Amino acid sequence: MSSISITTLPRMNRDALSALLLKGISADKLAIVDVRDSDHIGGHIKSSTWVPSSSLDVRLPELLRTLKDMDTVVFHCALSQQRGPSAALRYLRERERILGEEECKKQEVYVLEGGFVQWQDKYGNDERLTEAYVADIWREY
């Protein structure tokens, strides 16, 4: 079994992710998985897939199938302190169980540092990077 844990999961900052999106990395190379639940309202990162953490167990086989050939997968929630890292770890462990450790090394899995809260603070109003953004919802953050 892998030695990866929640604390050792690689992090990607918002600027690195925005650079990948603006560079036009193809949708078959980069996947962003948003595991927020009801707090998903008010905007999301462009091209992200919404998989509420409450449905992750049911959707994990689908994620493994649809993301298997991606070069990079980035998980996030609101703050990327619990749900995002937990989802990334569950995904990695199940991927390793099915494919083996060596095959898993072909895909980079990250957690978005600061989650959507930090993302929207800088890129919320950038329509190239964020969709369905409602600034009023995020004023308290």
Helices and strands as residue ranges (DSSP letters): G 6-8, E 11-12, H 14-23, E 30-34, G 38-40, E 44-45, E 49-50, G 53-55, H 56-67, E 72-76, H 83-99, H 101-104, E 108-112, H 115-123, E 130-131, H 135-138
